[in-house]
Amino acid sequence: MTASPASHPNLLHSLPSRSWIATVRLRSLGDVLLTTPALAILKQWRPDLRIAYLVSPRFAGALYANPDIDEIIPVGDGLRQRIEALRKLRRLKPRVALNLHGGSTASWLTAASGAPTRVHFLGTRNDWAHNVHVPPVPPPPDRPRWHTAEHVASMLRFIGMPERALGPLRLTVSPTARLNLNRKLERLGAPGPFAFIHAQPRSFTMRWGLKQYHQFLPWLHRQFGLTALFARASSQPGFEEEIISALPLGSAALLVGTTVEELAAAVERSALVFGSDGGPIHIAAALQRPVVALYGGTDSVVWAPWQTRSRIVQNPFPCNPCRADRCYAFESPRCIESITVEQAQAAVVELMGASVKPALS
C-alpha cells in the first residue's frame, strides 16, 4: 500500500536507539559524495542511529573513514556478490531502507532488505519495491531547481529529520593513498605544483575538445606555473594521451591504474581542479579545492560544485539541460563545443587571480 505524503513525519524520531538505516546509492562517484551532507545532519541529530551504506566496490573508497557511516557494504556486479551483500544487510535488520539510486539492482536490494520502511522518490522507477514515496519539494521562488545535495536531504526531512543547514561534502583521504600517490608522482619525475585535469567524463557530450586543451594547458603552465596532472583507473590508452602528446615536455603528466582513494589524494594536493562535470569535481568540492567546471548539457544548477570556491563555464542552449548521454538537438554537442579557451581562461583568472604569475619566457 502506498503511504500518503503526510504519513511519516515522525518516523526517524520514533526509531529505537541503535536502529540501522540502510542507504542504497550504488553509483556514481559524485552521487555518492553528494549524499554525505544529509547523512551528517542525520548523525548530528541522532548519533545513536547506525547507517549502512550499499555502494559499488568501485566507489566505496569515497566513503573511507566517513564518521557518519557505520558499515560499508560493497555490491558487486555478479549475482553471487549481490546475494552476499544482501546477506550482510539482512543480518543488520535495518528498520529503514533509503533507495537513492532507483535502478533495478538498488530496488531489488531495498525490497529484499527486510526493512519495514522502504523509501524512494515519487516518480523514480520500481514503485513496487517501496512503501514510502517522497513527493518533489518545490524550490523557493528565486531558485529554478534544488541542488542534488538538497534533494537528497529532502528525503530524510520527509521522514522526520529536522531542518538544518547542510554542510560541505565529506571525504577523508587515506594516508595509504597519499603514500601511493607520492610514489607514483616520483616515478613520473615528481611534478611540482599541478592542476588536476578531468578531461574524460562519462559521455562524449560532456568532453571539451582536443584543440581547446592544446591551447588552454600551455597557457595555464605559463601563467600559473602549474603542470597538468591527469589520472584514470584504466591502463588502456585514451583521450589523455592525445592531449599530452602535443603539449610541451614537462607541462603534463598522467597517472594510470588510479584508485578512487588515490584520485582523492591527487585532488587534495592540487592547486586547481579543472575540467568537465564529474566525480573529480565533487571530490574537489569535498576537499575544498578551487574548481573551474565546464558544463555542456548537464544541469549546472543541480550538479554544481557544492560549497567550495568555484566557477562554472556553460553557454545557454534551448535544449539545456539534457541527459547528456547523446546529443538530442544537433549532430554534435554544440553546448560543450561552444565553450571557448578565452572563457575558460577568464574563469581561472577570476578564481585564482591573486595567484597569477608573470608569463614564463
Secondary structure, 3 states (H helix, E strand, C coil): CCCCCCCCCCHHHHCCCCCEEEEECCCCHHHHHCCHHHHHHHHHHCCCCEEEEEECHHHHHHHCCCCCCCEEEECCCCHHHHHHHHHHHHHHCCCEEEECCCCHHHHHHHHHCCCCEEEEECCCCCHHHCCEEECCCCCCCCCCCCCHHHHHHHHHHHCCCCCCCCCCCCCCCCHHHHHHHHHHHHHCCCCCCEEEEECCCCCHHHCCCHHHHHHHHHHHHHHHCCEEEEECCCCCCCHHHHHHCCCCCCCEEEECCCCHHHHHHHHHHCCEEEEECCHHHHHHHHCCCCEEEECCCCCCCCCCCCCCCEEEECCCCCCCCCCCCCCCCCCCCHHHHCCCHHHHHHHHHHHHHHHCCCCCC
